[in-house]
């Protein structure tokens, strides 16, 4: 009885890590409302979001009905008022083919998209974090020792 409880506990912990350990985290901001989000980006924990908790933009939902983010992106948009806007957010779509995931929002016809870059790593504008992977490895060996 005790070993089945340990097995269940171990599998629950590993399943939780599998769901949350690999969720990508991206900066989510725009340079109009957050000046530090502009060309000279200043990393701030308050701007970092877990993309598994964010849905694709409404205009992309027909392409990705229920889809997790696959990376982070940075767009530069010409707004027509003399200043470009930098938008950083989660990316939904194929990283190697940004044609769909980098589409311009059709509700903003006056805005011209100048560039869109996507990458598959946490915090594209910062250093990638290995903490979730290291924690998963340590927890795996800890659970394996308990079950042995």
C-alpha positions in Angstrom: 0.0 0.0 0.0 2.8 2.4 1.0 4.8 1.7 -2.3 1.7 2.4 -4.4 1.2 5.8 -2.6 4.9 6.6 -3.3 4.5 5.6 -6.9 1.4 7.8 -7.3 3.1 10.7 -5.6 6.2 10.3 -7.8 4.2 10.2 -11.0 2.1 13.2 -10.0 5.2 15.3 -9.3 6.7 14.3 -12.6 3.5 15.0 -14.5 3.3 18.4 -12.9 6.9 19.2 -13.9 6.3 18.0 -17.5 3.4 20.4 -17.8 5.0 23.4 -16.2 8.8 22.9 -16.5 8.8 23.5 -20.2 6.3 26.4 -20.5 8.0 29.2 -22.3 8.3 32.5 -20.6 8.4 35.7 -22.7 8.5 39.5 -22.1 5.0 40.9 -22.8 5.0 44.7 -23.3 4.9 47.5 -25.9 7.0 50.6 -26.1 4.1 53.0 -26.0 2.8 52.0 -22.6 6.1 50.8 -21.3 9.1 52.9 -22.5 11.7 50.4 -21.2 10.2 47.9 -23.8 11.6 49.9 -26.7 14.7 49.4 -28.8 17.0 49.7 -25.7 15.2 47.0 -23.8 15.5 47.0 -20.0 14.7 43.5 -18.7 12.2 43.5 -15.7 10.6 40.6 -14.0 7.3 42.4 -14.0 7.2 42.1 -17.8 7.9 38.4 -17.9 4.9 36.1 -18.5 4.3 32.4 -18.6 3.0 31.9 -22.1 1.0 28.8 -21.2 -1.4 31.2 -19.5 -1.9 33.4 -22.5 -4.2 32.6 -25.5 -3.2 33.4 -29.1 -4.5 36.8 -30.4 -8.1 36.6 -31.6 -7.1 37.1 -35.2 -4.8 34.0 -35.0 -7.3 31.7 -33.3 -8.6 30.4 -36.5 -5.1 29.1 -37.3 -4.4 27.9 -33.8 -7.7 26.9 -32.1 -6.2 25.5 -28.9 -2.4 25.9 -29.1 0.3 26.8 -26.7 2.9 29.4 -27.5 5.9 28.0 -29.3 8.3 30.9 -28.6 8.7 34.6 -28.0 8.5 37.4 -30.6 9.5 41.0 -31.1 7.7 43.2 -33.6 8.4 46.7 -34.8 5.4 48.6 -36.0 5.3 51.9 -37.8 2.3 53.7 -36.4 2.1 56.7 -38.7 2.7 59.2 -35.9 6.4 59.5 -36.4 7.5 56.9 -33.8 7.9 53.1 -34.2 6.3 50.9 -31.6 8.2 47.8 -30.3 5.9 45.0 -29.2 7.2 41.9 -27.3 5.0 39.0 -26.6 4.5 35.2 -26.8 4.7 33.7 -30.3 2.1 31.2 -31.6 3.0 29.2 -34.7 5.9 27.5 -36.4 9.2 29.3 -35.4 10.8 28.4 -38.7 8.0 29.8 -40.8 6.8 33.1 -39.3 4.4 34.0 -42.1 1.3 33.1 -40.1 2.5 33.7 -36.5 3.8 37.2 -37.4 0.7 38.4 -39.2 -0.2 42.0 -38.6 -3.4 42.6 -36.6 -6.1 43.3 -39.2 -7.9 45.5 -36.7 -5.0 48.0 -37.0 -5.0 48.8 -40.8 -3.1 52.1 -40.3 -0.1 50.3 -38.7 2.6 49.0 -40.9 4.6 46.0 -39.6 8.3 46.7 -40.2 9.8 43.5 -38.7 8.9 40.4 -36.7 11.4 38.1 -35.1 10.6 34.9 -33.3 12.7 32.6 -31.2 12.0 29.3 -29.3 13.8 30.1 -26.0 12.7 31.7 -22.7 13.3 35.4 -22.4 14.4 36.0 -26.0 15.7 39.4 -25.0 17.6 38.0 -22.1 19.5 34.9 -21.2 17.8 31.5 -21.3 17.1 29.9 -18.0 18.1 26.3 -17.2 16.6 26.4 -13.7 13.4 24.4 -14.7 15.4 21.6 -16.3 17.9 21.4 -13.5 15.1 21.3 -10.9 13.3 18.6 -12.8 16.5 16.5 -12.9 17.1 16.9 -9.2 13.5 16.1 -8.4 13.6 13.0 -10.6 16.6 11.6 -8.8 15.0 12.5 -5.4 11.8 10.7 -6.3 13.8 7.7 -7.7 15.7 7.4 -4.4 12.4 7.5 -2.4 10.9 4.8 -4.6 14.0 2.6 -4.4 
